[in-house]
Amino acid sequence: MAYKMTIEEFNEYDNYNVQDWEHMWNDNQLGGMTSKFHPLLIKYQDMLIQSNHSNRIFVPLCGDSMDLLWLARKGCSVVGSEIVAFACKSFFTENHVPYEIKPLDGIDGNVYCSTDDKLDIRIFQCDHYKLSPQLIGYKFDSVWDRGAFNSVSLKQRASYVQHIRTLLSSSAVMLVAVTMYEIASEDDPNHNIPTTEGGVYLAYEPLAEVQKIESFTEKSEDHEMEVGEILFNIKFKN
């Protein structure tokens, strides 16, 4: 089921800045939204985790998603990006993973690193667009994007896609799960806001092959509404 929004609500969300996200995290409006493993990640894990790869997986704009923990337990080297320090700390403390914080060289921010030898997890708390293979130490074999694309504003999506591409190996695969929304407005039925599915194709297709895999609906964390998602398999063209 698509989440219904007015044009005004969409535009307000589309213009969120770092301070808005920090406020939402600190006000406990986002914690718990990712408090379980995503069923689509589990169902399609073989598309991300491959026996002939090093399985270095990127989870952009990850918040405190438990998916990082699930992937690490599968033996993957997992890297997340997240601008809000509260969310980074929340991931490690809520999941009882010991960690240390190190300052980043050359840019503002820190990297939160698991000190558990069995869990290779790092979260880079910095401007997402400042990440580079040099800073991370390698290029990624795959990407698990759980809602990150939704949180990128329309005007930044082209830059987001282009930047993601610079972080990936030539054979990398992406799974992108986007929350479905529907613009419900009687005032301007001819608005130019793309549909959920259309927005993904619009952003990625110039540079990548995009395949819709599945539409999925489940109850929200508070069980008050059903949340619809669409999963895409994306492979950048060489």
DRENPA-3360 file (N, C-alpha, C; in nm, 2 decimals, always signed):
BEGIN
1 = MAYKMTIE = +0.08/-0.12/+0.00/+0.00/+0.00/+0.00/+0.09/+0.12/+0.00 ~ +0.06/+0.22/-0.09/+0.14/+0.34/-0.10/+0.10/+0.44/+0.01 ~ +0.20/+0.50/+0.06/+0.18/+0.61/+0.16/+0.13/+0.73/+0.09 ~ +0.01/+0.78/+0.13/-0.05/+0.90/+0.07/+0.01/+1.03/+0.12 ~ +0.05/+1.12/+0.03/+0.11/+1.24/+0.07/+0.05/+1.35/-0.02 ~ +0.03/+1.47/+0.04/+0.00/+1.59/-0.04/+0.12/+1.64/-0.10 ~ +0.11/+1.73/-0.20/+0.23/+1.79/-0.26/+0.30/+1.87/-0.16 ~ +0.23/+1.94/-0.07/+0.30/+2.01/+0.04/+0.38/+1.92/+0.13;
9 = EFNEYDNY = +0.32/+1.81/+0.17/+0.39/+1.71/+0.26/+0.52/+1.66/+0.19 ~ +0.50/+1.62/+0.06/+0.62/+1.57/-0.02/+0.73/+1.67/-0.02 ~ +0.69/+1.80/-0.06/+0.79/+1.90/-0.07/+0.86/+1.93/+0.06 ~ +0.79/+1.92/+0.17/+0.85/+1.95/+0.31/+0.95/+1.84/+0.33 ~ +0.91/+1.71/+0.31/+1.01/+1.60/+0.33/+1.12/+1.61/+0.23 ~ +1.10/+1.65/+0.11/+1.20/+1.66/+0.01/+1.31/+1.76/+0.04 ~ +1.27/+1.86/+0.13/+1.36/+1.97/+0.16/+1.43/+1.95/+0.30 ~ +1.42/+1.83/+0.36/+1.48/+1.81/+0.49/+1.63/+1.83/+0.47;
17 = NVQDWEHM = +1.69/+1.89/+0.58/+1.84/+1.91/+0.58/+1.89/+1.83/+0.70 ~ +2.02/+1.84/+0.72/+2.09/+1.76/+0.83/+2.03/+1.79/+0.96 ~ +2.00/+1.92/+0.99/+1.94/+1.96/+1.12/+1.80/+1.89/+1.14 ~ +1.73/+1.88/+1.03/+1.60/+1.81/+1.04/+1.61/+1.67/+1.08 ~ +1.71/+1.60/+1.01/+1.73/+1.46/+1.04/+1.78/+1.44/+1.18 ~ +1.87/+1.53/+1.23/+1.93/+1.52/+1.36/+1.81/+1.54/+1.46 ~ +1.73/+1.63/+1.44/+1.61/+1.65/+1.53/+1.52/+1.53/+1.54 ~ +1.50/+1.47/+1.42/+1.41/+1.35/+1.42/+1.47/+1.23/+1.50;
25 = WNDNQLGG = +1.60/+1.22/+1.48/+1.67/+1.11/+1.56/+1.67/+1.14/+1.70 ~ +1.71/+1.26/+1.74/+1.72/+1.30/+1.88/+1.59/+1.30/+1.95 ~ +1.48/+1.32/+1.87/+1.34/+1.32/+1.92/+1.28/+1.18/+1.92 ~ +1.36/+1.08/+1.88/+1.31/+0.94/+1.88/+1.20/+0.92/+1.78 ~ +1.20/+1.00/+1.67/+1.10/+0.98/+1.57/+1.14/+0.87/+1.46 ~ +1.27/+0.83/+1.46/+1.32/+0.74/+1.36/+1.37/+0.61/+1.42 ~ +1.42/+0.61/+1.55/+1.46/+0.49/+1.61/+1.35/+0.38/+1.61 ~ +1.39/+0.26/+1.58/+1.29/+0.16/+1.57/+1.23/+0.13/+1.44;
33 = MTSKFHPL = +1.25/+0.23/+1.34/+1.20/+0.21/+1.21/+1.27/+0.10/+1.14 ~ +1.39/+0.07/+1.18/+1.47/-0.03/+1.12/+1.51/-0.14/+1.23 ~ +1.42/-0.17/+1.31/+1.45/-0.25/+1.43/+1.44/-0.40/+1.41 ~ +1.43/-0.44/+1.28/+1.43/-0.59/+1.25/+1.50/-0.60/+1.11 ~ +1.54/-0.73/+1.08/+1.60/-0.75/+0.95/+1.50/-0.74/+0.84 ~ +1.53/-0.68/+0.73/+1.44/-0.66/+0.62/+1.41/-0.80/+0.55 ~ +1.29/-0.84/+0.54/+1.26/-0.97/+0.48/+1.31/-0.98/+0.33 ~ +1.31/-0.87/+0.26/+1.36/-0.87/+0.12/+1.51/-0.90/+0.11;
41 = LIKYQDML = +1.58/-0.84/+0.21/+1.73/-0.87/+0.22/+1.75/-1.02/+0.24 ~ +1.67/-1.08/+0.33/+1.69/-1.22/+0.36/+1.65/-1.30/+0.24 ~ +1.54/-1.27/+0.18/+1.49/-1.34/+0.06/+1.58/-1.34/-0.06 ~ +1.65/-1.23/-0.08/+1.73/-1.21/-0.20/+1.88/-1.20/-0.17 ~ +1.92/-1.26/-0.05/+2.06/-1.24/-0.01/+2.16/-1.30/-0.11 ~ +2.12/-1.40/-0.19/+2.21/-1.46/-0.28/+2.25/-1.36/-0.39 ~ +2.17/-1.26/-0.41/+2.21/-1.16/-0.51/+2.32/-1.06/-0.46 ~ +2.33/-1.05/-0.33/+2.43/-0.97/-0.27/+2.55/-1.04/-0.22;
49 = IQSNHSNR = +2.53/-1.16/-0.16/+2.64/-1.23/-0.10/+2.67/-1.35/-0.19 ~ +2.79/-1.34/-0.25/+2.83/-1.44/-0.35/+2.96/-1.51/-0.31 ~ +2.97/-1.64/-0.33/+3.09/-1.72/-0.29/+3.22/-1.67/-0.35 ~ +3.21/-1.62/-0.47/+3.34/-1.58/-0.55/+3.37/-1.44/-0.53 ~ +3.31/-1.37/-0.43/+3.34/-1.23/-0.41/+3.39/-1.21/-0.26 ~ +3.45/-1.10/-0.24/+3.50/-1.06/-0.10/+3.38/-1.02/-0.02 ~ +3.27/-0.98/-0.08/+3.14/-0.94/-0.01/+3.17/-0.82/+0.07 ~ +3.22/-0.72/+0.01/+3.23/-0.59/+0.08/+3.10/-0.51/+0.04;
57 = IFVPLCGD = +3.02/-0.49/+0.14/+2.88/-0.44/+0.11/+2.86/-0.30/+0.17 ~ +2.80/-0.21/+0.09/+2.78/-0.08/+0.13/+2.63/-0.06/+0.17 ~ +2.60/+0.00/+0.28/+2.46/+0.03/+0.32/+2.45/+0.19/+0.34 ~ +2.41/+0.26/+0.23/+2.41/+0.41/+0.24/+2.30/+0.46/+0.33 ~ +2.33/+0.57/+0.39/+2.23/+0.64/+0.48/+2.16/+0.54/+0.57 ~ +2.24/+0.47/+0.64/+2.19/+0.35/+0.71/+2.12/+0.37/+0.84 ~ +2.13/+0.48/+0.90/+2.06/+0.50/+1.03/+2.12/+0.40/+1.13 ~ +2.03/+0.33/+1.20/+2.07/+0.23/+1.30/+2.02/+0.09/+1.25;
65 = SMDLLWLA = +2.01/+0.07/+1.12/+1.95/-0.05/+1.06/+2.02/-0.17/+1.11 ~ +1.94/-0.27/+1.16/+1.99/-0.40/+1.20/+2.04/-0.48/+1.08 ~ +2.01/-0.44/+0.96/+2.06/-0.51/+0.84/+2.21/-0.52/+0.84 ~ +2.28/-0.42/+0.89/+2.42/-0.42/+0.90/+2.47/-0.54/+0.98 ~ +2.40/-0.56/+1.09/+2.44/-0.67/+1.18/+2.41/-0.81/+1.11 ~ +2.30/-0.82/+1.04/+2.27/-0.94/+0.97/+2.37/-0.97/+0.86 ~ +2.41/-0.87/+0.79/+2.51/-0.89/+0.68/+2.65/-0.93/+0.74 ~ +2.68/-0.87/+0.85/+2.81/-0.90/+0.91/+2.81/-1.04/+0.97;
73 = RKGCSVVG = +2.70/-1.08/+1.02/+2.69/-1.22/+1.07/+2.71/-1.32/+0.96 ~ +2.68/-1.28/+0.84/+2.69/-1.37/+0.72/+2.84/-1.37/+0.67 ~ +2.93/-1.29/+0.74/+3.07/-1.29/+0.70/+3.10/-1.18/+0.61 ~ +3.01/-1.08/+0.58/+3.04/-0.97/+0.49/+3.12/-0.86/+0.57 ~ +3.20/-0.79/+0.49/+3.26/-0.66/+0.54/+3.16/-0.55/+0.51 ~ +3.10/-0.49/+0.61/+2.99/-0.40/+0.60/+3.03/-0.26/+0.63 ~ +3.00/-0.17/+0.54/+3.02/-0.03/+0.56/+2.89/+0.05/+0.55 ~ +2.86/+0.13/+0.64/+2.74/+0.22/+0.63/+2.79/+0.36/+0.63;
81 = SEIVAFAC = +2.70/+0.45/+0.58/+2.72/+0.59/+0.59/+2.60/+0.65/+0.66 ~ +2.63/+0.75/+0.75/+2.52/+0.81/+0.82/+2.57/+0.94/+0.88 ~ +2.50/+1.05/+0.86/+2.54/+1.18/+0.90/+2.52/+1.21/+1.05 ~ +2.42/+1.14/+1.11/+2.38/+1.17/+1.25/+2.45/+1.08/+1.35 ~ +2.53/+1.14/+1.44/+2.61/+1.06/+1.53/+2.52/+0.98/+1.62 ~ +2.40/+1.03/+1.66/+2.31/+0.96/+1.75/+2.27/+0.83/+1.69 ~ +2.25/+0.82/+1.56/+2.21/+0.70/+1.49/+2.32/+0.60/+1.49 ~ +2.44/+0.65/+1.47/+2.56/+0.56/+1.47/+2.58/+0.49/+1.61;
89 = KSFFTENH = +2.57/+0.57/+1.71/+2.58/+0.52/+1.84/+2.47/+0.42/+1.88 ~ +2.35/+0.46/+1.83/+2.23/+0.38/+1.86/+2.25/+0.24/+1.80 ~ +2.30/+0.23/+1.68/+2.32/+0.10/+1.62/+2.41/+0.01/+1.71 ~ +2.52/+0.06/+1.75/+2.61/-0.03/+1.83/+2.56/-0.06/+1.97 ~ +2.50/+0.04/+2.03/+2.46/+0.02/+2.17/+2.33/-0.07/+2.18 ~ +2.24/-0.05/+2.08/+2.12/-0.12/+2.08/+2.14/-0.27/+2.05 ~ +2.25/-0.30/+1.97/+2.28/-0.43/+1.93/+2.39/-0.49/+2.01 ~ +2.43/-0.42/+2.11/+2.54/-0.47/+2.20/+2.66/-0.51/+2.13;
97 = VPYEIKPL = +2.70/-0.43/+2.03/+2.83/-0.45/+1.96/+2.93/-0.36/+2.01 ~ +3.04/-0.40/+2.07/+3.15/-0.31/+2.11/+3.21/-0.23/+2.00 ~ +3.24/-0.11/+2.03/+3.29/-0.03/+1.92/+3.39/+0.08/+1.97 ~ +3.46/+0.14/+1.87/+3.55/+0.25/+1.90/+3.52/+0.36/+1.79 ~ +3.55/+0.48/+1.83/+3.53/+0.59/+1.74/+3.66/+0.65/+1.70 ~ +3.69/+0.67/+1.57/+3.81/+0.73/+1.52/+3.78/+0.85/+1.43 ~ +3.86/+0.95/+1.44/+3.84/+1.07/+1.35/+3.88/+1.04/+1.21 ~ +3.81/+1.09/+1.12/+3.85/+1.07/+0.98/+3.96/+1.17/+0.93;
105 = DGIDGNVY = +4.04/+1.12/+0.85/+4.15/+1.20/+0.79/+4.11/+1.28/+0.68 ~ +4.12/+1.41/+0.68/+4.10/+1.50/+0.57/+3.96/+1.55/+0.56 ~ +3.86/+1.50/+0.63/+3.72/+1.55/+0.62/+3.67/+1.55/+0.76 ~ +3.56/+1.63/+0.78/+3.50/+1.64/+0.91/+3.42/+1.51/+0.93 ~ +3.43/+1.45/+1.05/+3.35/+1.33/+1.08/+3.43/+1.22/+1.15 ~ +3.37/+1.11/+1.18/+3.43/+1.00/+1.25/+3.38/+0.87/+1.18 ~ +3.46/+0.77/+1.21/+3.42/+0.63/+1.17/+3.40/+0.55/+1.30 ~ +3.28/+0.49/+1.31/+3.25/+0.40/+1.42/+3.28/+0.26/+1.38;
113 = CSTDDKLD = +3.37/+0.19/+1.45/+3.42/+0.06/+1.41/+3.39/-0.04/+1.52 ~ +3.33/-0.16/+1.47/+3.32/-0.27/+1.56/+3.45/-0.32/+1.61 ~ +3.46/-0.35/+1.74/+3.58/-0.41/+1.79/+3.56/-0.56/+1.82 ~ +3.45/-0.61/+1.77/+3.43/-0.76/+1.78/+3.49/-0.82/+1.65 ~ +3.59/-0.91/+1.68/+3.66/-0.97/+1.56/+3.57/-1.04/+1.47 ~ +3.45/-1.08/+1.51/+3.36/-1.16/+1.43/+3.27/-1.08/+1.35 ~ +3.27/-0.95/+1.37/+3.17/-0.86/+1.31/+3.25/-0.74/+1.24 ~ +3.26/-0.74/+1.11/+3.34/-0.64/+1.04/+3.24/-0.53/+1.00;
121 = IRIFQCDH = +3.22/-0.43/+1.09/+3.12/-0.33/+1.06/+3.18/-0.19/+1.09 ~ +3.17/-0.10/+0.99/+3.21/+0.04/+1.01/+3.10/+0.13/+0.96 ~ +3.07/+0.23/+1.04/+2.98/+0.34/+0.99/+3.05/+0.47/+0.99 ~ +3.05/+0.53/+0.87/+3.12/+0.65/+0.85/+3.02/+0.77/+0.88 ~ +3.04/+0.84/+0.98/+2.96/+0.95/+1.02/+3.01/+1.08/+0.97 ~ +2.97/+1.11/+0.85/+3.02/+1.23/+0.78/+2.93/+1.26/+0.66 ~ +2.97/+1.36/+0.58/+2.89/+1.39/+0.46/+2.91/+1.27/+0.36 ~ +2.80/+1.21/+0.33/+2.80/+1.10/+0.24/+2.87/+1.12/+0.11;
129 = YKLSPQLI = +2.87/+1.24/+0.06/+2.93/+1.27/-0.07/+3.08/+1.29/-0.06 ~ +3.14/+1.29/+0.06/+3.28/+1.29/+0.09/+3.34/+1.16/+0.09 ~ +3.26/+1.05/+0.09/+3.32/+0.92/+0.09/+3.39/+0.89/-0.04 ~ +3.50/+0.81/-0.03/+3.57/+0.77/-0.15/+3.63/+0.63/-0.13 ~ +3.67/+0.56/-0.23/+3.74/+0.43/-0.21/+3.87/+0.45/-0.13 ~ +3.93/+0.56/-0.15/+4.06/+0.59/-0.08/+4.03/+0.60/+0.07 ~ +3.93/+0.67/+0.11/+3.89/+0.68/+0.25/+3.84/+0.55/+0.31 ~ +3.77/+0.47/+0.23/+3.71/+0.35/+0.28/+3.82/+0.24/+0.28;
137 = GYKFDSVW = +3.90/+0.24/+0.18/+4.01/+0.14/+0.17/+3.98/+0.04/+0.06 ~ +3.87/+0.04/-0.01/+3.84/-0.05/-0.12/+3.71/+0.00/-0.19 ~ +3.68/-0.07/-0.30/+3.55/-0.05/-0.37/+3.46/-0.16/-0.33 ~ +3.33/-0.13/-0.34/+3.23/-0.23/-0.29/+3.19/-0.33/-0.40 ~ +3.16/-0.45/-0.35/+3.11/-0.56/-0.44/+2.95/-0.55/-0.46 ~ +2.89/-0.49/-0.36/+2.74/-0.48/-0.37/+2.69/-0.37/-0.27 ~ +2.56/-0.33/-0.29/+2.50/-0.23/-0.22/+2.36/-0.27/-0.17 ~ +2.33/-0.25/-0.05/+2.20/-0.28/+0.00/+2.14/-0.14/+0.04;
145 = DRGAFNSV = +2.05/-0.09/-0.04/+1.99/+0.05/-0.02/+1.85/+0.03/+0.04 ~ +1.84/+0.04/+0.17/+1.71/+0.02/+0.23/+1.65/+0.16/+0.27 ~ +1.58/+0.22/+0.17/+1.52/+0.35/+0.20/+1.61/+0.47/+0.19 ~ +1.73/+0.45/+0.15/+1.82/+0.57/+0.14/+1.78/+0.65/+0.02 ~ +1.74/+0.59/-0.09/+1.70/+0.66/-0.21/+1.58/+0.75/-0.18 ~ +1.49/+0.70/-0.10/+1.37/+0.78/-0.06/+1.41/+0.91/+0.01 ~ +1.52/+0.90/+0.09/+1.55/+1.02/+0.17/+1.64/+1.12/+0.09 ~ +1.67/+1.09/-0.03/+1.75/+1.18/-0.11/+1.65/+1.27/-0.19;
153 = SLKQRASY = +1.67/+1.40/-0.18/+1.58/+1.50/-0.25/+1.59/+1.48/-0.40 ~ +1.48/+1.52/-0.46/+1.47/+1.51/-0.61/+1.59/+1.57/-0.68 ~ +1.63/+1.69/-0.63/+1.74/+1.77/-0.70/+1.87/+1.71/-0.67 ~ +1.89/+1.62/-0.57/+2.02/+1.56/-0.54/+2.03/+1.42/-0.60 ~ +1.92/+1.36/-0.65/+1.93/+1.22/-0.69/+2.03/+1.19/-0.80 ~ +2.05/+1.28/-0.90/+2.15/+1.25/-1.00/+2.29/+1.25/-0.94 ~ +2.32/+1.34/-0.85/+2.45/+1.34/-0.78/+2.46/+1.22/-0.69 ~ +2.36/+1.18/-0.63/+2.36/+1.06/-0.54/+2.40/+0.93/-0.62;
161 = VQHIRTLL = +2.33/+0.92/-0.73/+2.36/+0.80/-0.82/+2.50/+0.80/-0.87 ~ +2.54/+0.92/-0.92/+2.68/+0.93/-0.98/+2.78/+0.90/-0.87 ~ +2.76/+0.95/-0.75/+2.85/+0.92/-0.64/+2.86/+0.78/-0.60 ~ +2.74/+0.72/-0.59/+2.74/+0.57/-0.56/+2.82/+0.49/-0.66 ~ +2.81/+0.53/-0.78/+2.89/+0.46/-0.89/+3.04/+0.46/-0.87 ~ +3.09/+0.58/-0.81/+3.23/+0.59/-0.79/+3.28/+0.50/-0.68 ~ +3.19/+0.45/-0.60/+3.23/+0.36/-0.49/+3.23/+0.21/-0.52 ~ +3.19/+0.18/-0.64/+3.16/+0.04/-0.67/+3.26/-0.02/-0.76;
169 = SSSAVMLV = +3.28/-0.15/-0.75/+3.36/-0.23/-0.85/+3.28/-0.24/-0.98 ~ +3.35/-0.28/-1.08/+3.28/-0.28/-1.21/+3.17/-0.39/-1.22 ~ +3.18/-0.49/-1.13/+3.08/-0.60/-1.14/+2.98/-0.59/-1.02 ~ +2.98/-0.48/-0.95/+2.89/-0.46/-0.83/+2.74/-0.47/-0.87 ~ +2.67/-0.52/-0.77/+2.52/-0.53/-0.78/+2.46/-0.45/-0.67 ~ +2.35/-0.38/-0.70/+2.27/-0.31/-0.61/+2.13/-0.37/-0.59 ~ +2.09/-0.38/-0.47/+1.95/-0.40/-0.44/+1.89/-0.27/-0.37 ~ +1.79/-0.21/-0.43/+1.74/-0.09/-0.38/+1.59/-0.11/-0.34;
177 = AVTMYEIA = +1.56/-0.09/-0.22/+1.42/-0.10/-0.17/+1.37/+0.04/-0.14 ~ +1.26/+0.07/-0.21/+1.21/+0.21/-0.19/+1.06/+0.20/-0.14 ~ +1.03/+0.29/-0.05/+0.89/+0.30/+0.01/+0.80/+0.36/-0.09 ~ +0.69/+0.30/-0.11/+0.59/+0.35/-0.21/+0.51/+0.47/-0.15 ~ +0.50/+0.57/-0.24/+0.42/+0.69/-0.20/+0.32/+0.72/-0.31 ~ +0.22/+0.79/-0.28/+0.12/+0.84/-0.38/+0.08/+0.98/-0.34 ~ +0.10/+1.07/-0.44/+0.06/+1.21/-0.43/-0.09/+1.22/-0.44 ~ -0.15/+1.26/-0.33/-0.30/+1.28/-0.33/-0.33/+1.43/-0.32;
185 = SEDDPNHN = -0.36/+1.49/-0.43/-0.38/+1.64/-0.43/-0.49/+1.67/-0.53 ~ -0.60/+1.74/-0.48/-0.70/+1.79/-0.57/-0.67/+1.92/-0.63 ~ -0.57/+1.99/-0.56/-0.54/+2.13/-0.61/-0.45/+2.13/-0.73 ~ -0.36/+2.03/-0.75/-0.28/+2.03/-0.86/-0.26/+1.88/-0.91 ~ -0.36/+1.83/-0.98/-0.34/+1.69/-1.03/-0.24/+1.67/-1.13 ~ -0.19/+1.78/-1.19/-0.08/+1.77/-1.29/+0.06/+1.81/-1.24 ~ +0.08/+1.78/-1.12/+0.21/+1.80/-1.05/+0.32/+1.72/-1.13 ~ +0.44/+1.76/-1.11/+0.55/+1.69/-1.18/+0.64/+1.60/-1.08;
193 = IPTTEGGV = +0.58/+1.56/-0.97/+0.65/+1.47/-0.88/+0.64/+1.33/-0.94 ~ +0.76/+1.27/-0.96/+0.75/+1.13/-1.01/+0.70/+1.03/-0.92 ~ +0.64/+0.92/-0.97/+0.60/+0.81/-0.89/+0.72/+0.74/-0.83 ~ +0.69/+0.66/-0.73/+0.80/+0.59/-0.66/+0.88/+0.51/-0.77 ~ +0.82/+0.43/-0.85/+0.89/+0.35/-0.95/+0.95/+0.44/-1.06 ~ +0.88/+0.54/-1.10/+0.93/+0.63/-1.20/+1.05/+0.70/-1.16 ~ +1.05/+0.74/-1.03/+1.17/+0.81/-0.98/+1.30/+0.73/-0.98 ~ +1.29/+0.60/-0.96/+1.40/+0.51/-0.96/+1.46/+0.50/-1.10;
201 = YLAYEPLA = +1.37/+0.48/-1.20/+1.41/+0.47/-1.34/+1.47/+0.60/-1.39 ~ +1.41/+0.71/-1.35/+1.45/+0.84/-1.39/+1.59/+0.87/-1.35 ~ +1.63/+0.83/-1.22/+1.76/+0.86/-1.16/+1.86/+0.76/-1.21 ~ +1.83/+0.63/-1.23/+1.93/+0.53/-1.25/+1.95/+0.49/-1.40 ~ +1.84/+0.49/-1.48/+1.85/+0.43/-1.61/+1.95/+0.50/-1.71 ~ +1.98/+0.63/-1.69/+2.08/+0.68/-1.78/+2.22/+0.61/-1.77 ~ +2.24/+0.56/-1.65/+2.37/+0.50/-1.62/+2.37/+0.35/-1.59 ~ +2.25/+0.29/-1.57/+2.25/+0.16/-1.52/+2.13/+0.08/-1.58;
209 = EVQKIESF = +2.14/-0.05/-1.57/+2.03/-0.14/-1.60/+1.94/-0.16/-1.48 ~ +1.81/-0.13/-1.49/+1.72/-0.14/-1.37/+1.62/-0.25/-1.39 ~ +1.61/-0.33/-1.30/+1.51/-0.44/-1.30/+1.42/-0.44/-1.18 ~ +1.29/-0.43/-1.19/+1.20/-0.44/-1.08/+1.18/-0.59/-1.04 ~ +1.21/-0.62/-0.92/+1.20/-0.76/-0.87/+1.07/-0.79/-0.81 ~ +1.03/-0.71/-0.71/+0.91/-0.74/-0.64/+0.85/-0.62/-0.57 ~ +0.72/-0.62/-0.56/+0.64/-0.53/-0.47/+0.61/-0.60/-0.34 ~ +0.62/-0.53/-0.23/+0.61/-0.60/-0.10/+0.53/-0.51/-0.01;
217 = TEKSEDHE = +0.45/-0.57/+0.07/+0.37/-0.49/+0.17/+0.38/-0.56/+0.31 ~ +0.40/-0.48/+0.41/+0.40/-0.54/+0.55/+0.35/-0.43/+0.64 ~ +0.32/-0.48/+0.76/+0.27/-0.38/+0.87/+0.39/-0.30/+0.91 ~ +0.36/-0.17/+0.94/+0.46/-0.08/+1.00/+0.49/-0.13/+1.14 ~ +0.60/-0.07/+1.19/+0.65/-0.11/+1.32/+0.54/-0.10/+1.43 ~ +0.46/+0.00/+1.42/+0.36/+0.02/+1.52/+0.22/-0.05/+1.49 ~ +0.23/-0.12/+1.37/+0.11/-0.20/+1.33/-0.01/-0.11/+1.30 ~ +0.01/+0.02/+1.28/-0.10/+0.11/+1.25/-0.14/+0.12/+1.10;
225 = MEVGEILF = -0.04/+0.08/+1.02/-0.07/+0.09/+0.87/+0.02/-0.01/+0.80 ~ -0.02/-0.03/+0.68/+0.06/-0.12/+0.59/+0.15/-0.03/+0.51 ~ +0.28/-0.08/+0.49/+0.38/-0.01/+0.42/+0.42/-0.08/+0.30 ~ +0.41/-0.02/+0.18/+0.44/-0.09/+0.06/+0.58/-0.05/+0.01 ~ +0.66/-0.14/-0.04/+0.79/-0.12/-0.09/+0.81/-0.19/-0.23 ~ +0.90/-0.14/-0.31/+0.94/-0.20/-0.43/+1.09/-0.23/-0.43 ~ +1.13/-0.35/-0.47/+1.27/-0.38/-0.47/+1.32/-0.38/-0.61 ~ +1.43/-0.32/-0.64/+1.49/-0.31/-0.77/+1.63/-0.38/-0.76;
233 = NIKFKN = +1.67/-0.44/-0.87/+1.81/-0.49/-0.89/+1.87/-0.39/-0.99 ~ +1.98/-0.33/-0.95/+2.04/-0.23/-1.04/+2.19/-0.26/-1.06 ~ +2.23/-0.26/-1.19/+2.37/-0.29/-1.23/+2.42/-0.17/-1.32 ~ +2.52/-0.10/-1.28/+2.57/+0.01/-1.36/+2.64/-0.05/-1.49 ~ +2.62/+0.03/-1.59/+2.68/-0.01/-1.72/+2.83/+0.03/-1.72 ~ +2.91/-0.06/-1.78/+3.06/-0.03/-1.79/+3.09/+0.06/-1.90;
% end
